[in-house]
Structure formats: C-alpha cells, structure tokens
Amino acid sequence: METLMEYLPALLPLILIEVGLALFALVHVLRHPHYRHGSKGIWIVVVILVQFLGPIAYFVFGRGEEE
C-alpha cells in the first residue's frame, strides 16, 4: 500500500485522462447514428473493456461521419 501511495501523484492524472476519454467515447457511441466499422454494441464493449486503447481505437477507426 505504501508503494501505491508513493506513485499515486504520478498515476492520478493518467487515471483521470483514461476515465474522461472513456466517458467521452461512450457518450459519443451512444449518441452517434452512423458507424464505418462494426456496430454500436461492439464499440460499447471495446470502449469499456479495452482500457485506454479502446476509446482511442473508437475515435480513429469506428467513428462514422458526422451528420
């Protein structure tokens, strides 16, 4: 536990960025009607279960055209 408390100041910004990115991607998945690759259900699973890389993959590959 002492080691965790030692690294917490360095890890906290990364954790907050990850949570924020995942929430932003999840809201976008739920509101967006068009997708280039996959379906809404698949992207929800990817965004939630594949930490840090899931939301990035969604914004790079899965996000469809804005309309």
N, C-alpha and C positions, 0 to 999 in steps of 0.2 A: 504494500500500500504506500509505503514511503517513496518508492521509486515512481509510482504513478503521480504522486503529488509533486515530485521533482520535475516531471516532464509535462505536467498539466498546462502551465503557461504557454508552452510551445504547441501543444496539441489542441487547445481550445479554439484558436482561430480556424484551424483546419476542420475541426468538427462543425463549427458554425457555418463555414462555407459549404461543406458537404450537405448539411441539413437544409440550408437555404436553396442550394441548387436542386436537390431532390424535390423539395416542395414546389419550387417554380416549375420544374419539368412535369411533375404530377398534375398541377393545375392546368398546364398547357395541354397535356394529354387529354384530360377530362373535358376541356372546352373546345378543342380543335376538331373540326369535322372531316378533314382530308389528310390522308397519310400516303407517303410514297412506298414505304416498305412495312409490311406487317399490319396488324390490327390494333385497335385500342387496348384490348386485353393483354396482348403480348407486350406492348410498350409499358403498361402499368406494372407488370411483373418485372420487366427489365429495370425500370427506374427504381423500384422499391428494393429488389433483391441484389442487384449488381451495384454495390456501393461505389460511389464516386465516378466510375466509368459508365454506369448505366445512364445517368442523366446526360452526360457528355455525348454518349453514343446516340441518344434520342435526338438531341439538338443537331448533331452532324448528319445522321442518316435517316431518322424516322420522321422528322418534321416535314409535313407537306407544305404546299403553297398556301400563303395567307390569302383568304378571301372573305 
